[in-house]
């Protein structure tokens, strides 16, 4: 399976990120690595999939421009 990071940016600058086919902490690491150059992640809400060791996160993150 291909690993994916899906990103939705709302008009209020809220960023929602969901990963597919990552296991455990790998999803958080991948998201932080992808956005580290231009985004400060200050709030992660981990899904139950994170704790099952499967698919990643659904994050409400405020984009600071």
BELQUI-V364092 format. One record per run of one state. SS is the DSSP state (alpha for helix, beta for strand, coil for the rest). FROM is the first residue (numbers start at 0). LEN is the number of residues. If there is no record, write none. Layout:
<<SS FROM LEN> <SS FROM LEN>>
This chain:
<<coil 0 3> <beta 3 6> <coil 9 4> <beta 13 7> <coil 20 4> <alpha 24 11> <coil 35 10> <beta 45 1> <coil 46 1> <alpha 47 5> <coil 52 4> <beta 56 6> <coil 62 3>>
